[in-house]
């Protein structure tokens, strides 16, 4: 099936956490059943052959790194480091069932026109946490609320991401 997403596990032969994943995590029966049902899984040495080019293409610089990709090779989710089977399965579920994720739900609310102050700040943080681009959301926030509350963590983050020069109105 050409619509099946791909999990690529990038490893290096000398990498201890990579060996840990292979020996202790990837053998988890529930994880294996889930991955086999929903993904084509590949294990690629990032220091040999195609692995070298793929490491460059995806701007990767550490092992292990797992990429969840669609068939067009677009990045859907990334996990860096040795994690447990539950975390890998959770990430896989987010890829297979994106409508269950907070980021999906926030995006939908944004597209429906929600410009509530707390919502925009939360959406910005969630985009940053998911390697998304918060630019349009930050711009919406600062346009509507040019005086962010810098004592509130999420609004401070919006300010830090969105205000690049001292002539900005929010300064």
C-alpha positions in Angstrom: 0.0 0.0 0.0 1.6 3.3 -1.1 -0.2 5.3 1.6 1.5 3.5 4.5 3.8 5.8 6.6 7.4 4.9 7.3 9.4 4.7 10.5 13.1 5.1 9.9 15.4 4.4 12.8 18.8 6.0 12.2 21.6 4.4 14.2 25.4 4.1 14.3 27.2 0.8 15.0 29.1 2.4 18.0 26.0 4.0 19.5 25.1 2.5 23.0 21.5 3.9 23.1 20.9 2.5 19.6 21.9 -0.9 20.8 19.6 -0.5 23.9 16.7 0.3 21.6 17.3 -2.8 19.5 17.8 -5.1 22.4 15.2 -3.8 24.9 12.6 -1.6 23.1 12.0 -2.8 19.6 11.4 -6.3 20.9 8.3 -5.2 22.8 5.4 -7.3 21.4 2.7 -4.6 21.6 5.0 -2.1 19.9 5.9 -4.6 17.2 2.3 -5.5 16.5 1.3 -1.8 16.3 4.2 -0.9 14.0 3.7 -3.9 11.7 0.1 -3.0 11.3 0.6 0.7 10.6 4.1 1.3 9.3 6.9 0.2 7.0 9.9 0.2 9.4 13.5 0.7 8.3 16.7 0.6 10.2 19.4 2.7 8.5 23.1 3.1 9.5 23.5 6.9 9.4 27.2 6.6 8.7 27.1 4.4 5.6 25.6 4.5 2.0 22.2 6.1 1.7 22.2 6.8 5.4 24.8 9.5 5.0 22.7 11.4 2.5 19.5 10.9 4.5 21.2 12.3 7.6 22.1 15.4 5.6 18.7 15.6 3.9 16.9 15.6 7.2 19.5 17.7 9.0 20.1 15.0 11.6 23.1 15.0 13.9 22.5 12.5 16.7 21.8 8.8 17.3 19.4 7.3 17.6 16.9 9.4 15.7 13.6 8.0 14.6 11.7 9.7 11.8 8.0 9.1 11.0 7.6 9.9 7.3 4.7 9.9 4.9 5.3 8.0 1.6 6.4 11.3 0.0 9.2 11.5 2.6 7.7 14.5 4.4 8.6 14.5 8.1 5.5 13.8 10.3 7.2 13.3 13.7 10.7 12.9 15.1 12.1 11.2 18.2 15.7 11.8 19.2 17.3 9.5 21.8 16.5 6.2 23.3 12.9 6.1 24.5 10.5 3.5 25.7 8.1 1.5 23.6 5.2 3.5 24.9 6.6 6.8 23.7 7.3 5.3 20.2 3.8 3.9 20.1 2.3 7.2 21.2 4.2 9.0 18.4 3.0 6.4 16.0 -0.6 6.8 17.1 -0.2 10.6 16.5 1.0 9.9 13.0 -1.7 7.4 12.2 -4.6 9.2 14.0 -3.5 12.9 13.8 -7.1 14.1 14.7 -6.4 12.8 18.3 -3.5 15.2 18.9 -3.6 18.5 20.6 -1.8 20.2 17.8 -4.4 19.0 15.3 -7.2 20.3 17.5 -5.5 23.6 18.1 -4.9 24.0 14.3 -8.5 23.3 13.6 -9.7 26.0 16.1 -7.2 28.5 14.6 -8.5 27.8 11.1 -12.1 28.3 12.4 -11.0 31.8 13.6 -10.3 31.4 17.3 -8.0 34.4 18.2 -8.5 34.2 22.0 -5.4 35.4 23.9 -4.7 32.2 26.0 -5.5 30.0 23.0 -3.0 31.8 20.7 -0.3 31.5 23.4 -1.0 27.8 23.9 -1.0 27.1 20.2 2.3 28.9 19.8 3.9 26.7 22.5 2.4 23.5 21.1 3.8 24.4 17.6 7.2 25.0 19.0 7.0 21.7 20.9 6.1 19.9 17.7 8.7 21.4 15.4 6.0 23.5 13.8 6.2 27.0 12.4 4.5 29.4 14.9 5.1 32.5 12.7 1.5 33.2 11.6 0.1 32.4 15.1 2.7 34.7 16.8 1.9 37.5 14.3 -1.9 37.1 15.0 -1.2 37.2 18.8 1.0 40.3 18.6 -1.3 42.1 16.2 -4.3 41.6 18.5 -2.5 41.8 21.8 0.5 44.1 21.3 1.2 44.3 25.0 2.1 40.6 26.0 2.3 39.8 29.7 5.9 38.9 30.1 5.3 37.4 33.5 3.2 34.7 31.9 5.4 31.9 30.5 3.5 31.3 27.3 3.1 35.0 26.4 6.7 35.6 27.2 7.6 32.8 24.7 5.3 34.4 22.1 7.2 37.7 22.7 10.6 36.0 22.4 9.6 34.3 19.1 7.8 37.2 17.5 9.7 40.3 18.5 13.0 40.5 16.6 13.8 44.3 16.6 13.5 47.0 19.1 11.2 49.1 16.8 8.5 46.4 17.1 5.3 47.9 18.6 5.4 45.3 21.4 8.7 46.8 22.7 
